[in-house]
Amino acid sequence: MVDELSLFLAPVTDGGCGTASLFTQIQPFTEGEPVEFLLREIEQIGDGGLRLNYQPQNRKI
């Protein structure tokens, strides 16, 4: 279950070869529909960083 999602973005890269992921499926919690999010707030942080705040639209309780 997700109540809100805050993403912090920074204008940097590390050059790593791995794939970054926000979410990972865990057994037995892999069934169900994807959660859709609505952008609620954007905040600029420092010299180019951003905080994006989202609220879920179709979450199940």
Helices and strands as residue ranges (DSSP letters): E 5-9, E 37-45, E 49-56
